[in-house]
């Protein structure tokens, strides 16, 4: 590994997207974008837990990203579920700070 690669890695932080969409018992997928670029998705197998939503133990609860620090615009859209009386799209701005974890909760309830 070169010194340049090592420096780039040290300027990264983590960003975790998670949701409670599984609570509506409807097959779903949430497609996520950062600054207009699709970055991945969360699917129906994601597990919601209001007590365990951190980057150290993110397996199965959402989408974990390692990003260079900065400010990002995000958008998320739920597809594949026709349940009503819930939120199915989200937008916002998030700050990623090096050596830290930022968590974004995509809440389906208004």
N, C-alpha and C positions, 0 to 999 in steps of 0.2 A: 504494500500500500504506500502510495506517495504521500508526502507531507500535505499536498494540496487536497487530496481525498480526505485525509484525516481532519483537516480544518473544516471542510464542508460538512462532514458528519457532526462536528461539534456545534454547528450552528443550526441543528435541527431540533424540532420539538414534535410532540405527538398530538394528533387530533383524532378523537373518537366520536363517531356518530352512532347513536342508538335510539330505539323507539319502543313504544308500548303498543304498536299495531297488532301484535299477536293476541292481545286481550280481546279483540273483536271476533276471534275465531273465524277468520276469513283469509283464504290464501292471498298473499300480497307480495309485492316486491317494491322497494323504494329505490329509485334511481337517483344518484347523487352527482352533483357537479360542483366544481370549484372554479371560480373565475370563468365560467362558461364552458369548461372542459369536463366531460363525463369522467368520473374517477372510480366508479364502482356502484355496488348496490347492497342493500340489506334485504334478506328474504324472509319468508315465513318461519324459517327455523331459528331465527334470532330469539333469544331469551331475554325478557325484560325483568329487571330487578332494580328496585329503587334503592337498594342497599349495597349493590355490588356493580357499580358502573365506573370502573377506573381502568386506566391503561395497563396496569400491572396484571390484571386478570380479565382481559377483554374477550377471551375465547367464547364464541357463540352469542355474544350480546350485540354485536354491531360491526361497524367497519372502522378499523384502526389504520391510520395513515402516519407515516413519518415524513414530515415536511420541513423545508427550510423556513426559518422564522419569518413572519410577515403577517400581513392582513389579507384575508381572502373573503370574497363574496361566495356564499354557497346557495344552492337551490336543491330541493329534494321534492320528488313527485312520486306518490304512491300509485302503482298500476296493478291491475288484476283483481281488484276487490270492488264490489258494488255496494257495500254497506253504506248506509246513510247516517246523517247526524254526527259527522266527525270531520276532522281536518285531514286533508289528503295532499296538501302541498305546503312547503315551507321555504322561506328565503331569509337571508340575514348576512351579517358580517361577523367574522370570527378572527381573533388574533391568536397566532401560534407563536409561543415564546420558546426559545431554545431551552433544552433540558427540562421541559415541563410538559404536562398533559392538559389539554383543553378538551372538555366534554360538551357535546351538543346533543341535547335531548329533543327528539322530534315527537312531540306529544300529539296524539290523535284527538284528544278531547278539547273542545272550545273553552 
